[in-house]
Amino acid sequence: MIPADPQAARPEPGTLADLAAESIRTLNHLTPEALEYPGDLYAVIASLKLLAQRLPQLLGQLSGWLDHQHTAGRIAHDTRQDAEPYVQDVTSSLAQAAADAAALADALNVAHNACSGLKAADPPAEGTAGTEDRS
Protein backbone atom coordinates (compact mmCIF):
# COMPACT_ATOMS: atom_id res chain seq x y z
CA MET A 1 0.00 0.00 0.00
CA ILE A 2 1.32 3.42 -0.95
CA PRO A 3 1.13 5.93 1.94
CA ALA A 4 -1.02 8.97 1.35
CA ASP A 5 0.72 12.20 0.53
CA PRO A 6 0.73 14.18 3.83
CA GLN A 7 0.73 17.44 1.87
CA ALA A 8 -2.48 16.53 0.00
CA ALA A 9 -4.73 16.81 3.06
CA ARG A 10 -2.96 19.84 4.48
CA PRO A 11 -5.24 22.89 4.39
CA GLU A 12 -4.01 26.17 2.99
CA PRO A 13 -3.22 28.89 5.56
CA GLY A 14 -5.61 31.31 3.86
CA THR A 15 -8.41 28.76 4.08
CA LEU A 16 -7.83 28.30 7.80
CA ALA A 17 -7.77 32.08 8.35
CA ASP A 18 -11.04 32.33 6.40
CA LEU A 19 -12.57 29.66 8.66
CA ALA A 20 -11.50 31.58 11.77
CA ALA A 21 -13.00 34.81 10.40
CA GLU A 22 -16.21 33.01 9.40
CA SER A 23 -16.47 31.47 12.87
CA ILE A 24 -16.33 34.92 14.45
CA ARG A 25 -18.95 36.20 11.99
CA THR A 26 -21.22 33.30 12.94
CA LEU A 27 -20.70 34.03 16.65
CA ASN A 28 -21.60 37.66 15.99
CA HIS A 29 -24.91 36.55 14.48
CA LEU A 30 -25.70 33.95 17.17
CA THR A 31 -24.99 35.94 20.30
CA PRO A 32 -26.45 37.01 22.61
CA GLU A 33 -29.56 34.97 21.77
CA ALA A 34 -27.65 31.66 21.75
CA LEU A 35 -26.31 32.16 25.27
CA GLU A 36 -28.47 30.53 27.90
CA TYR A 37 -26.35 30.39 31.05
CA PRO A 38 -23.31 32.22 32.45
CA GLY A 39 -21.38 29.00 31.80
CA ASP A 40 -22.01 29.50 28.07
CA LEU A 41 -20.45 32.95 28.32
CA TYR A 42 -17.54 31.52 30.32
CA ALA A 43 -16.86 28.91 27.62
CA VAL A 44 -16.98 31.44 24.77
CA ILE A 45 -14.64 33.83 26.60
CA ALA A 46 -12.23 30.95 27.29
CA SER A 47 -12.05 30.03 23.62
CA LEU A 48 -11.65 33.63 22.51
CA LYS A 49 -8.88 34.05 25.07
CA LEU A 50 -7.06 31.06 23.55
CA LEU A 51 -7.52 32.49 20.07
CA ALA A 52 -6.04 35.82 21.17
CA GLN A 53 -3.17 34.10 23.02
CA ARG A 54 -2.24 32.22 19.85
CA LEU A 55 -2.36 35.21 17.51
CA PRO A 56 1.00 36.79 18.51
CA GLN A 57 2.88 33.63 17.50
CA LEU A 58 1.08 33.46 14.16
CA LEU A 59 1.60 37.14 13.45
CA GLY A 60 5.28 36.82 14.30
CA GLN A 61 5.60 33.84 11.97
CA LEU A 62 3.92 35.76 9.14
CA SER A 63 6.27 38.67 9.69
CA GLY A 64 9.29 36.38 9.86
CA TRP A 65 8.28 34.64 6.65
CA LEU A 66 7.93 37.96 4.81
CA ASP A 67 11.24 39.23 6.14
CA HIS A 68 13.02 36.02 5.15
CA GLN A 69 11.50 36.08 1.66
CA HIS A 70 12.45 39.73 1.23
CA THR A 71 16.01 39.16 2.42
CA ALA A 72 16.30 36.28 -0.06
CA GLY A 73 15.22 38.60 -2.89
CA ARG A 74 11.89 36.89 -3.52
CA ILE A 75 9.64 39.90 -2.78
CA ALA A 76 8.94 42.76 -5.18
CA HIS A 77 6.27 45.48 -5.38
CA ASP A 78 3.74 46.14 -8.16
CA THR A 79 5.03 49.70 -8.56
CA ARG A 80 8.52 48.37 -9.34
CA GLN A 81 9.77 50.52 -6.48
CA ASP A 82 11.95 49.04 -3.78
CA ALA A 83 9.79 46.69 -1.70
CA GLU A 84 11.71 47.49 1.51
CA PRO A 85 9.40 50.26 2.81
CA TYR A 86 6.35 48.13 2.10
CA VAL A 87 7.85 45.13 3.84
CA GLN A 88 8.71 47.38 6.79
CA ASP A 89 5.12 48.64 6.91
CA VAL A 90 3.79 45.08 6.94
CA THR A 91 6.22 43.79 9.57
CA SER A 92 5.81 46.79 11.87
CA SER A 93 2.02 46.57 11.55
CA LEU A 94 2.12 42.86 12.33
CA ALA A 95 4.29 43.57 15.38
CA GLN A 96 1.72 46.11 16.58
CA ALA A 97 -1.10 43.66 15.90
CA ALA A 98 0.75 41.01 17.94
CA ALA A 99 1.10 43.42 20.86
CA ASP A 100 -2.58 44.34 20.56
CA ALA A 101 -3.53 40.65 20.47
CA ALA A 102 -1.50 40.05 23.63
CA ALA A 103 -3.36 42.93 25.31
CA LEU A 104 -6.65 41.45 24.09
CA ALA A 105 -5.68 38.07 25.54
CA ASP A 106 -4.87 39.72 28.88
CA ALA A 107 -8.22 41.53 28.95
CA LEU A 108 -10.08 38.33 28.03
CA ASN A 109 -8.21 36.51 30.80
CA VAL A 110 -9.47 39.08 33.32
CA ALA A 111 -13.01 38.73 31.95
CA HIS A 112 -12.74 34.93 32.03
CA ASN A 113 -11.58 34.92 35.64
CA ALA A 114 -14.28 37.39 36.69
CA CYS A 115 -16.92 35.28 34.95
CA SER A 116 -15.88 32.06 36.70
CA GLY A 117 -18.13 32.57 39.74
CA LEU A 118 -21.23 33.64 37.85
CA LYS A 119 -24.26 31.36 37.75
CA ALA A 120 -27.91 31.55 36.88
CA ALA A 121 -29.90 33.14 39.70
CA ASP A 122 -32.34 31.01 41.64
CA PRO A 123 -35.93 31.74 40.73
CA PRO A 124 -37.63 34.15 43.13
CA ALA A 125 -39.46 32.54 46.01
CA GLU A 126 -43.21 32.19 45.65
CA GLY A 127 -44.94 35.45 46.53
CA THR A 128 -41.81 37.63 46.48
CA ALA A 129 -41.78 38.55 42.80
CA GLY A 130 -42.39 42.24 42.34
CA THR A 131 -42.44 43.06 46.07
CA GLU A 132 -40.49 46.05 47.26
CA ASP A 133 -39.07 46.96 50.63
CA ARG A 134 -41.13 50.01 51.69
CA SER A 135 -39.24 50.87 54.86
C-alpha positions as CSV (number, residue, x, y, z in Angstrom):
1,M,0.0,0.0,0.0
2,I,1.3,3.4,-1.0
3,P,1.1,5.9,1.9
4,A,-1.0,9.0,1.4
5,D,0.7,12.2,0.5
6,P,0.7,14.2,3.8
7,Q,0.7,17.4,1.9
8,A,-2.5,16.5,0.0
9,A,-4.7,16.8,3.1
10,R,-3.0,19.8,4.5
11,P,-5.2,22.9,4.4
12,E,-4.0,26.2,3.0
13,P,-3.2,28.9,5.6
14,G,-5.6,31.3,3.9
15,T,-8.4,28.8,4.1
16,L,-7.8,28.3,7.8
17,A,-7.8,32.1,8.4
18,D,-11.0,32.3,6.4
19,L,-12.6,29.7,8.7
20,A,-11.5,31.6,11.8
21,A,-13.0,34.8,10.4
22,E,-16.2,33.0,9.4
23,S,-16.5,31.5,12.9
24,I,-16.3,34.9,14.5
25,R,-18.9,36.2,12.0
26,T,-21.2,33.3,12.9
27,L,-20.7,34.0,16.6
28,N,-21.6,37.7,16.0
29,H,-24.9,36.5,14.5
30,L,-25.7,34.0,17.2
31,T,-25.0,35.9,20.3
32,P,-26.4,37.0,22.6
33,E,-29.6,35.0,21.8
34,A,-27.6,31.7,21.7
35,L,-26.3,32.2,25.3
36,E,-28.5,30.5,27.9
37,Y,-26.3,30.4,31.0
38,P,-23.3,32.2,32.5
39,G,-21.4,29.0,31.8
40,D,-22.0,29.5,28.1
41,L,-20.4,32.9,28.3
42,Y,-17.5,31.5,30.3
43,A,-16.9,28.9,27.6
44,V,-17.0,31.4,24.8
45,I,-14.6,33.8,26.6
46,A,-12.2,30.9,27.3
47,S,-12.1,30.0,23.6
48,L,-11.7,33.6,22.5
49,K,-8.9,34.0,25.1
50,L,-7.1,31.1,23.5
51,L,-7.5,32.5,20.1
52,A,-6.0,35.8,21.2
53,Q,-3.2,34.1,23.0
54,R,-2.2,32.2,19.9
55,L,-2.4,35.2,17.5
56,P,1.0,36.8,18.5
57,Q,2.9,33.6,17.5
58,L,1.1,33.5,14.2
59,L,1.6,37.1,13.4
60,G,5.3,36.8,14.3
61,Q,5.6,33.8,12.0
62,L,3.9,35.8,9.1
63,S,6.3,38.7,9.7
64,G,9.3,36.4,9.9
65,W,8.3,34.6,6.6
66,L,7.9,38.0,4.8
67,D,11.2,39.2,6.1
68,H,13.0,36.0,5.2
69,Q,11.5,36.1,1.7
70,H,12.4,39.7,1.2
71,T,16.0,39.2,2.4
72,A,16.3,36.3,-0.1
73,G,15.2,38.6,-2.9
74,R,11.9,36.9,-3.5
75,I,9.6,39.9,-2.8
76,A,8.9,42.8,-5.2
77,H,6.3,45.5,-5.4
78,D,3.7,46.1,-8.2
79,T,5.0,49.7,-8.6
80,R,8.5,48.4,-9.3
81,Q,9.8,50.5,-6.5
82,D,12.0,49.0,-3.8
83,A,9.8,46.7,-1.7
84,E,11.7,47.5,1.5
85,P,9.4,50.3,2.8
86,Y,6.3,48.1,2.1
87,V,7.9,45.1,3.8
88,Q,8.7,47.4,6.8
89,D,5.1,48.6,6.9
90,V,3.8,45.1,6.9
91,T,6.2,43.8,9.6
92,S,5.8,46.8,11.9
93,S,2.0,46.6,11.6
94,L,2.1,42.9,12.3
95,A,4.3,43.6,15.4
96,Q,1.7,46.1,16.6
97,A,-1.1,43.7,15.9
98,A,0.8,41.0,17.9
99,A,1.1,43.4,20.9
100,D,-2.6,44.3,20.6
101,A,-3.5,40.6,20.5
102,A,-1.5,40.0,23.6
103,A,-3.4,42.9,25.3
104,L,-6.6,41.4,24.1
105,A,-5.7,38.1,25.5
106,D,-4.9,39.7,28.9
107,A,-8.2,41.5,28.9
108,L,-10.1,38.3,28.0
109,N,-8.2,36.5,30.8
110,V,-9.5,39.1,33.3
111,A,-13.0,38.7,32.0
112,H,-12.7,34.9,32.0
113,N,-11.6,34.9,35.6
114,A,-14.3,37.4,36.7
115,C,-16.9,35.3,34.9
116,S,-15.9,32.1,36.7
117,G,-18.1,32.6,39.7
118,L,-21.2,33.6,37.8
119,K,-24.3,31.4,37.8
120,A,-27.9,31.5,36.9
121,A,-29.9,33.1,39.7
122,D,-32.3,31.0,41.6
123,P,-35.9,31.7,40.7
124,P,-37.6,34.2,43.1
125,A,-39.5,32.5,46.0
126,E,-43.2,32.2,45.7
127,G,-44.9,35.4,46.5
128,T,-41.8,37.6,46.5
129,A,-41.8,38.6,42.8
130,G,-42.4,42.2,42.3
131,T,-42.4,43.1,46.1
132,E,-40.5,46.0,47.3
133,D,-39.1,47.0,50.6
134,R,-41.1,50.0,51.7
135,S,-39.2,50.9,54.9
